[in-house]
Amino acid sequence: MEVDNFDRTLNAFKKRQPFRPFTIALVNGDRFEVDFPDALLVRDGVAVYIAAGGIPVIFDHEGVNQFIGELIEPKGN
């Protein structure tokens, strides 16, 4: 994934109002859920997520397979 797309996508998920948890799937098969927006730091294609219990998850734009969650806000009727 391109650095700019990685940063832009993660920041979009992080800033959703109201915030909703989302999942990150890595190319090695690992997955984790981001459940708190302030626990995620993104810069220049690298990110750190501090999971519950203070466990850091470090990942970069080359290691992400996909982001799982809906970014498009549903339209009201």
mmCIF file of the C-alpha atoms, coordinates in Angstrom:
data_MODEL
# 
_entry.id   MODEL 
# 
loop_
_atom_site.group_PDB 
_atom_site.id 
_atom_site.type_symbol 
_atom_site.label_atom_id 
_atom_site.label_alt_id 
_atom_site.label_comp_id 
_atom_site.label_asym_id 
_atom_site.label_entity_id 
_atom_site.label_seq_id 
_atom_site.pdbx_PDB_ins_code 
_atom_site.Cartn_x 
_atom_site.Cartn_y 
_atom_site.Cartn_z 
_atom_site.occupancy 
_atom_site.B_iso_or_equiv 
_atom_site.pdbx_formal_charge 
_atom_site.auth_seq_id 
_atom_site.auth_comp_id 
_atom_site.auth_asym_id 
_atom_site.auth_atom_id 
_atom_site.pdbx_PDB_model_num 
ATOM 1  C CA . MET A 1 1  ? 0.000   0.000   0.000  1.00 0.00 ? 1  MET A CA 1 
ATOM 2  C CA . GLU A 1 2  ? 1.251   3.491   -0.827 1.00 0.00 ? 2  GLU A CA 1 
ATOM 3  C CA . VAL A 1 3  ? 2.411   5.597   2.137  1.00 0.00 ? 3  VAL A CA 1 
ATOM 4  C CA . ASP A 1 4  ? -0.066  8.439   1.491  1.00 0.00 ? 4  ASP A CA 1 
ATOM 5  C CA . ASN A 1 5  ? -3.007  6.049   1.158  1.00 0.00 ? 5  ASN A CA 1 
ATOM 6  C CA . PHE A 1 6  ? -1.963  4.226   4.353  1.00 0.00 ? 6  PHE A CA 1 
ATOM 7  C CA . ASP A 1 7  ? -1.757  7.473   6.354  1.00 0.00 ? 7  ASP A CA 1 
ATOM 8  C CA . ARG A 1 8  ? -4.954  8.924   4.880  1.00 0.00 ? 8  ARG A CA 1 
ATOM 9  C CA . THR A 1 9  ? -6.992  5.749   5.440  1.00 0.00 ? 9  THR A CA 1 
ATOM 10 C CA . LEU A 1 10 ? -5.871  5.194   9.025  1.00 0.00 ? 10 LEU A CA 1 
ATOM 11 C CA . ASN A 1 11 ? -6.475  8.836   9.923  1.00 0.00 ? 11 ASN A CA 1 
ATOM 12 C CA . ALA A 1 12 ? -9.952  8.666   8.353  1.00 0.00 ? 12 ALA A CA 1 
ATOM 13 C CA . PHE A 1 13 ? -10.820 5.614   10.472 1.00 0.00 ? 13 PHE A CA 1 
ATOM 14 C CA . LYS A 1 14 ? -9.364  7.286   13.553 1.00 0.00 ? 14 LYS A CA 1 
ATOM 15 C CA . LYS A 1 15 ? -11.375 10.499  13.096 1.00 0.00 ? 15 LYS A CA 1 
ATOM 16 C CA . ARG A 1 16 ? -14.806 8.970   12.406 1.00 0.00 ? 16 ARG A CA 1 
ATOM 17 C CA . GLN A 1 17 ? -17.574 10.510  14.482 1.00 0.00 ? 17 GLN A CA 1 
ATOM 18 C CA . PRO A 1 18 ? -18.751 8.668   16.350 1.00 0.00 ? 18 PRO A CA 1 
ATOM 19 C CA . PHE A 1 19 ? -15.667 6.476   16.473 1.00 0.00 ? 19 PHE A CA 1 
ATOM 20 C CA . ARG A 1 20 ? -16.281 2.826   15.615 1.00 0.00 ? 20 ARG A CA 1 
ATOM 21 C CA . PRO A 1 21 ? -13.703 0.069   16.098 1.00 0.00 ? 21 PRO A CA 1 
ATOM 22 C CA . PHE A 1 22 ? -12.040 -1.335  12.977 1.00 0.00 ? 22 PHE A CA 1 
ATOM 23 C CA . THR A 1 23 ? -9.744  -4.241  12.180 1.00 0.00 ? 23 THR A CA 1 
ATOM 24 C CA . ILE A 1 24 ? -6.340  -4.228  10.545 1.00 0.00 ? 24 ILE A CA 1 
ATOM 25 C CA . ALA A 1 25 ? -5.262  -7.388  8.723  1.00 0.00 ? 25 ALA A CA 1 
ATOM 26 C CA . LEU A 1 26 ? -1.538  -7.796  8.126  1.00 0.00 ? 26 LEU A CA 1 
ATOM 27 C CA . VAL A 1 27 ? 0.092   -9.663  5.260  1.00 0.00 ? 27 VAL A CA 1 
ATOM 28 C CA . ASN A 1 28 ? 1.455   -12.258 7.714  1.00 0.00 ? 28 ASN A CA 1 
ATOM 29 C CA . GLY A 1 29 ? -2.137  -13.203 8.649  1.00 0.00 ? 29 GLY A CA 1 
ATOM 30 C CA . ASP A 1 30 ? -2.256  -11.410 12.009 1.00 0.00 ? 30 ASP A CA 1 
ATOM 31 C CA . ARG A 1 31 ? -5.279  -9.232  12.753 1.00 0.00 ? 31 ARG A CA 1 
ATOM 32 C CA . PHE A 1 32 ? -6.045  -6.782  15.513 1.00 0.00 ? 32 PHE A CA 1 
ATOM 33 C CA . GLU A 1 33 ? -8.884  -4.434  16.345 1.00 0.00 ? 33 GLU A CA 1 
ATOM 34 C CA . VAL A 1 34 ? -8.344  -0.740  16.983 1.00 0.00 ? 34 VAL A CA 1 
ATOM 35 C CA . ASP A 1 35 ? -10.887 -0.011  19.716 1.00 0.00 ? 35 ASP A CA 1 
ATOM 36 C CA . PHE A 1 36 ? -9.722  3.422   20.903 1.00 0.00 ? 36 PHE A CA 1 
ATOM 37 C CA . PRO A 1 37 ? -8.702  6.217   18.494 1.00 0.00 ? 37 PRO A CA 1 
ATOM 38 C CA . ASP A 1 38 ? -6.196  7.936   20.805 1.00 0.00 ? 38 ASP A CA 1 
ATOM 39 C CA . ALA A 1 39 ? -4.221  4.696   21.088 1.00 0.00 ? 39 ALA A CA 1 
ATOM 40 C CA . LEU A 1 40 ? -3.191  4.971   17.403 1.00 0.00 ? 40 LEU A CA 1 
ATOM 41 C CA . LEU A 1 41 ? -0.318  7.086   16.073 1.00 0.00 ? 41 LEU A CA 1 
ATOM 42 C CA . VAL A 1 42 ? 0.294   7.352   12.312 1.00 0.00 ? 42 VAL A CA 1 
ATOM 43 C CA . ARG A 1 43 ? 3.162   9.072   10.488 1.00 0.00 ? 43 ARG A CA 1 
ATOM 44 C CA . ASP A 1 44 ? 4.942   8.608   7.180  1.00 0.00 ? 44 ASP A CA 1 
ATOM 45 C CA . GLY A 1 45 ? 3.707   5.093   6.487  1.00 0.00 ? 45 GLY A CA 1 
ATOM 46 C CA . VAL A 1 46 ? 4.347   3.728   9.978  1.00 0.00 ? 46 VAL A CA 1 
ATOM 47 C CA . ALA A 1 47 ? 1.831   3.268   12.786 1.00 0.00 ? 47 ALA A CA 1 
ATOM 48 C CA . VAL A 1 48 ? 1.832   2.241   16.416 1.00 0.00 ? 48 VAL A CA 1 
ATOM 49 C CA . TYR A 1 49 ? -1.264  0.997   18.194 1.00 0.00 ? 49 TYR A CA 1 
ATOM 50 C CA . ILE A 1 50 ? -1.210  0.564   21.953 1.00 0.00 ? 50 ILE A CA 1 
ATOM 51 C CA . ALA A 1 51 ? -3.555  -2.329  22.652 1.00 0.00 ? 51 ALA A CA 1 
ATOM 52 C CA . ALA A 1 52 ? -5.288  -3.038  25.946 1.00 0.00 ? 52 ALA A CA 1 
ATOM 53 C CA . GLY A 1 53 ? -2.759  -3.796  28.659 1.00 0.00 ? 53 GLY A CA 1 
ATOM 54 C CA . GLY A 1 54 ? -0.215  -1.438  27.079 1.00 0.00 ? 54 GLY A CA 1 
ATOM 55 C CA . ILE A 1 55 ? 0.892   -3.887  24.390 1.00 0.00 ? 55 ILE A CA 1 
ATOM 56 C CA . PRO A 1 56 ? 2.352   -2.007  21.389 1.00 0.00 ? 56 PRO A CA 1 
ATOM 57 C CA . VAL A 1 57 ? 1.592   -3.156  17.847 1.00 0.00 ? 57 VAL A CA 1 
ATOM 58 C CA . ILE A 1 58 ? 3.951   -1.604  15.287 1.00 0.00 ? 58 ILE A CA 1 
ATOM 59 C CA . PHE A 1 59 ? 3.089   -1.915  11.599 1.00 0.00 ? 59 PHE A CA 1 
ATOM 60 C CA . ASP A 1 60 ? 3.780   -0.123  8.343  1.00 0.00 ? 60 ASP A CA 1 
ATOM 61 C CA . HIS A 1 61 ? 2.294   0.473   4.903  1.00 0.00 ? 61 HIS A CA 1 
ATOM 62 C CA . GLU A 1 62 ? 4.043   -2.581  3.442  1.00 0.00 ? 62 GLU A CA 1 
ATOM 63 C CA . GLY A 1 63 ? 2.716   -4.939  6.118  1.00 0.00 ? 63 GLY A CA 1 
ATOM 64 C CA . VAL A 1 64 ? -1.003  -4.153  5.830  1.00 0.00 ? 64 VAL A CA 1 
ATOM 65 C CA . ASN A 1 65 ? -3.168  -6.426  3.723  1.00 0.00 ? 65 ASN A CA 1 
ATOM 66 C CA . GLN A 1 66 ? -6.460  -4.620  4.387  1.00 0.00 ? 66 GLN A CA 1 
ATOM 67 C CA . PHE A 1 67 ? -8.451  -2.384  6.697  1.00 0.00 ? 67 PHE A CA 1 
ATOM 68 C CA . ILE A 1 68 ? -11.762 -3.922  7.732  1.00 0.00 ? 68 ILE A CA 1 
ATOM 69 C CA . GLY A 1 69 ? -14.511 -1.472  8.563  1.00 0.00 ? 69 GLY A CA 1 
ATOM 70 C CA . GLU A 1 70 ? -16.914 0.844   6.828  1.00 0.00 ? 70 GLU A CA 1 
ATOM 71 C CA . LEU A 1 71 ? -15.607 4.356   6.093  1.00 0.00 ? 71 LEU A CA 1 
ATOM 72 C CA . ILE A 1 72 ? -18.580 5.590   4.092  1.00 0.00 ? 72 ILE A CA 1 
ATOM 73 C CA . GLU A 1 73 ? -21.262 7.057   6.305  1.00 0.00 ? 73 GLU A CA 1 
ATOM 74 C CA . PRO A 1 74 ? -24.701 5.615   5.518  1.00 0.00 ? 74 PRO A CA 1 
ATOM 75 C CA . LYS A 1 75 ? -27.127 8.138   4.022  1.00 0.00 ? 75 LYS A CA 1 
ATOM 76 C CA . GLY A 1 76 ? -30.317 8.843   5.932  1.00 0.00 ? 76 GLY A CA 1 
ATOM 77 C CA . ASN A 1 77 ? -33.695 8.500   4.255  1.00 0.00 ? 77 ASN A CA 1 
# 
